[in-house]
């Protein structure tokens, strides 16, 4: 009986479990994004970007600690990226997708163009799409846009691709507020950018394309109106118009960080009233911020 039990236990060792191996492989530290770049995604977080935190990190040469990605988070993000790349490649198959293209053989990048027929360096015919990045010459805010599409207009249409849970997808009547806000910001950053391809891009309107992560999507009457013999669509698209008034505060915060780094303004004030506030408690710059060693010299919230 003892031998039988040991054989049975051995058969269920974690090393023989596919689930165990995947969990062991996928979960792990999540290094923070470099603070040298002022990312649009940081500007549009609900809590807002604090210019003082960036300035103090520069002065003290302190880096934020690593986060942690669970297996579920890692799998969700990776599958979302793969689906997003598939959508870009589908548009590339139509001859409409402009972005950067990385050769899967030698790693060379072919800047802002339709998907190449072959790599100029090694002749490979397989590529992965890479989002083109833009940086505002005024504020220093930076963004990456998933793809630019040739849709018959004079300029290319910026498109953000968002993968979304099937139940959330069915309920969508408009772009989610964060996505509308961020895409609006992207349009402004592109318009203020000096990238050589920015003048080929429409900076007044963009599209957000949602892709259902599961199932058939939902019934869509437009398909029949378009003469397509289909009932269900896994896609929903919405147009976003540029409205600079909605992004003025975001660009101001980025500008403060940029100007501090240039040395044109002094240490900016923060956004926490006390060290006991919830945000301050979670900030990795809380100590230097409230130590008294770095008094604020630029009150951007009041002075602009």
Secondary structure, DSSP 4 states (H G I P E B T S, - for coil): -HHHHHHHHHHT-GGG-HHHHHHHHH-EEEPPPPTTSEEHHHHTSTT---HHHHHHHHHHT--PPPEEE-HHHHHHHHHHHHHHHHHHHHHHHTT-EEEEEEETTT--EEEEESPPSS-TTT----EEEE-EEEEBTTT-EEEEESEEE--SSSSEEEEEEEEE-HHHHHH-SS--HHHHHHHHHHHHHHHTB--TTGGGEEEEEEEEEEEESSTT-EE-HHHHHTT-S-SEESEEEEEEE--GGGTHHHHHHHHHHHHHHHTSS-PBP-S-SSTTSHHHHH-TTHHHHTSSSS---B-HHHH-
